[in-house]
């Protein structure tokens, strides 16, 4: 859920509280073998009887307890990691930029006037059956470059500035920002 915290200049910062349980590395993908470098991780626990034989074999080969889901995290260098290692919330430091990836809540179909409070088009002078049409709505925004405000590894919590997609209790992947903003002045 969302809340707010106060910074040292007494400004309210809207934050989303994200629970970040420890993840276990199941597989390390190297650029030489797979063509890209990534860590395949899982979290939580799942009974072996609920897995298919290929899934069970994958976890057994790694020697890792089965988790709720497998997620790949692409990295530049995976040399410092090993299979079975646990990664916790202390990897995320305040001030870091991350991208939040999740599946948004479905709200069914709704027109632009009801969903986004658009004005609509004129009701006379040649407008034919387009009164509730939204018209041009511009570009979309995605939850990119969100700032980590606080990380609490003991309580497995991370506070992210702003809103993240998805419902409460849903899965959100926090990864390093792909498109970091340019510094002031416009040159990297």
C-alpha positions as CSV (number, residue, x, y, z in Angstrom):
1,X,0.0,0.0,0.0
2,X,0.9,3.7,-0.1
3,X,1.8,6.0,2.7
4,X,3.9,9.1,3.1
5,X,7.1,10.0,5.0
6,X,8.7,13.3,5.8
7,X,12.2,14.2,4.6
8,X,14.8,16.3,6.4
9,X,13.3,19.5,4.8
10,X,9.8,18.7,6.1
11,X,8.4,17.8,2.7
12,X,5.9,14.9,2.4
13,X,7.1,12.2,0.1
14,X,4.4,9.7,-1.2
15,X,5.9,6.2,-1.0
16,X,4.7,2.7,-1.8
17,X,5.7,0.1,0.7
18,X,7.0,-3.0,-1.1
19,X,7.7,-6.3,0.8
20,X,10.9,-7.7,-0.5
21,X,11.4,-11.3,0.7
22,X,14.9,-12.9,0.3
23,X,15.3,-14.5,-3.1
24,X,17.4,-17.6,-3.8
25,X,19.4,-18.0,-7.0
26,X,18.3,-21.0,-9.0
27,X,20.3,-20.6,-12.1
28,X,23.1,-18.3,-13.4
29,X,22.9,-17.5,-17.1
30,X,26.2,-16.5,-18.6
31,X,26.7,-14.5,-21.8
32,X,29.0,-17.2,-23.2
33,X,26.4,-19.9,-23.0
34,X,23.0,-18.2,-23.3
35,X,24.0,-15.0,-25.0
36,X,23.1,-12.8,-22.1
37,X,23.9,-12.5,-18.4
38,X,21.1,-13.0,-15.9
39,X,20.2,-14.5,-12.5
40,X,17.2,-16.8,-12.3
41,X,15.7,-16.3,-8.8
42,X,12.8,-17.6,-6.8
43,X,11.3,-16.7,-3.4
44,X,8.9,-18.2,-0.9
45,X,8.3,-21.9,-0.7
46,X,6.1,-24.4,-2.6
47,X,5.4,-28.1,-2.1
48,X,7.3,-30.4,-4.5
49,X,4.1,-32.3,-5.2
50,X,2.6,-29.2,-7.0
51,X,5.5,-29.0,-9.5
52,X,5.7,-30.7,-12.9
53,X,8.6,-33.1,-13.4
54,X,10.7,-30.6,-15.4
55,X,10.2,-27.9,-12.8
56,X,11.1,-30.4,-10.0
57,X,14.2,-31.4,-11.9
58,X,15.3,-27.8,-12.4
59,X,15.1,-27.1,-8.7
60,X,16.8,-30.4,-7.8
61,X,19.7,-29.8,-10.2
62,X,20.3,-26.4,-8.4
63,X,19.8,-27.9,-5.0
64,X,17.4,-25.1,-4.1
65,X,14.0,-25.4,-2.4
66,X,11.1,-24.8,-4.9
67,X,9.7,-21.3,-4.8
68,X,6.5,-19.5,-5.8
69,X,7.7,-18.4,-9.2
70,X,10.9,-18.0,-11.3
71,X,12.0,-14.6,-12.4
72,X,15.1,-13.5,-14.4
73,X,17.1,-10.5,-13.5
74,X,19.5,-9.3,-16.2
75,X,22.8,-8.1,-15.0
76,X,26.1,-7.0,-16.7
77,X,28.3,-9.3,-14.6
78,X,27.2,-12.4,-12.8
79,X,30.6,-13.5,-11.6
80,X,30.1,-12.6,-8.0
81,X,27.0,-14.8,-7.6
82,X,26.6,-18.5,-7.0
83,X,23.6,-20.9,-7.2
84,X,21.8,-21.2,-3.9
85,X,22.9,-17.8,-2.7
86,X,20.3,-15.6,-1.0
87,X,19.8,-12.0,-2.0
88,X,18.0,-9.7,0.5
89,X,16.6,-6.1,0.5
90,X,19.9,-4.7,1.7
91,X,21.0,-4.7,-2.0
92,X,18.7,-1.7,-2.6
93,X,20.1,1.5,-1.2
94,X,18.4,4.9,-0.7
95,X,18.8,7.1,-3.8
96,X,19.0,4.3,-6.3
97,X,16.7,4.4,-9.3
98,X,14.6,1.3,-10.1
99,X,12.0,0.2,-12.6
100,X,8.8,-1.3,-11.1
101,X,7.3,-4.0,-13.3
102,X,3.9,-5.7,-12.6
103,X,0.6,-6.5,-14.1
104,X,-1.9,-3.7,-13.5
105,X,-5.4,-4.4,-12.1
106,X,-8.0,-5.0,-14.8
107,X,-10.8,-2.5,-14.6
108,X,-12.8,-3.6,-17.6
109,X,-13.6,-1.3,-20.5
110,X,-14.5,2.3,-19.7
111,X,-14.6,5.3,-22.0
112,X,-12.3,8.3,-21.6
113,X,-14.9,10.5,-19.9
114,X,-15.6,8.0,-17.1
115,X,-12.1,6.6,-16.7
116,X,-10.0,9.7,-17.0
117,X,-12.5,12.6,-16.6
118,X,-11.9,13.8,-20.1
119,X,-14.2,16.6,-21.4
120,X,-15.3,14.9,-24.6
121,X,-16.1,16.7,-27.9
122,X,-18.7,19.3,-28.7
123,X,-22.4,18.3,-28.7
124,X,-23.4,20.3,-31.8
125,X,-22.2,21.9,-35.0
126,X,-21.4,18.8,-37.0
127,X,-20.2,16.3,-34.4
128,X,-21.9,13.0,-35.2
129,X,-22.0,10.4,-32.5
130,X,-18.6,11.3,-31.1
131,X,-19.6,13.3,-28.1
132,X,-18.0,11.0,-25.5
133,X,-14.9,10.2,-27.5
134,X,-11.6,11.2,-25.8
135,X,-9.9,12.7,-28.8
136,X,-6.1,12.9,-28.6
137,X,-4.7,11.7,-25.3
138,X,-0.9,12.0,-25.8
139,X,1.8,9.6,-24.7
140,X,1.6,7.0,-21.9
141,X,3.9,6.8,-18.9
142,X,5.3,3.7,-17.2
143,X,6.7,3.4,-13.7
144,X,10.3,4.0,-14.6
145,X,13.1,5.6,-12.6
146,X,11.4,5.4,-9.3
147,X,13.7,6.3,-6.4
148,X,14.4,4.1,-3.4
149,X,13.6,6.2,-0.3
150,X,14.3,3.6,2.4
151,X,15.3,0.0,2.7
152,X,14.7,-2.1,5.8
153,X,16.2,-5.6,5.4
154,X,15.2,-6.7,8.9
155,X,11.5,-6.2,8.2
156,X,11.9,-7.0,4.5
157,X,10.5,-3.7,3.4
158,X,11.5,-1.2,0.7
159,X,9.9,2.3,0.4
160,X,9.7,3.4,-3.3
161,X,8.9,7.0,-4.1
162,X,5.6,7.2,-6.0
163,X,3.1,4.6,-7.1
164,X,3.9,1.1,-8.5
165,X,1.5,-0.9,-10.7
166,X,-0.6,-3.9,-9.6
167,X,-2.9,-4.7,-6.7
168,X,-2.0,-5.1,-3.1
169,X,-0.3,-8.4,-2.5
170,X,0.6,-8.8,-6.2
171,X,4.1,-9.5,-7.6
172,X,6.2,-6.5,-8.4
173,X,9.7,-6.9,-9.8
174,X,12.1,-4.1,-8.8
175,X,15.1,-3.9,-11.1
176,X,17.9,-1.4,-11.8
177,X,16.6,1.5,-14.0
178,X,17.1,0.8,-17.7
179,X,16.9,4.5,-18.8
180,X,18.4,6.6,-16.1
181,X,17.7,10.3,-16.6
182,X,20.5,12.6,-17.9
183,X,22.1,14.8,-15.3
184,X,21.4,18.6,-15.3
185,X,22.9,20.1,-18.5
186,X,21.7,17.3,-20.8
187,X,25.0,15.4,-21.3
188,X,26.1,12.2,-19.8
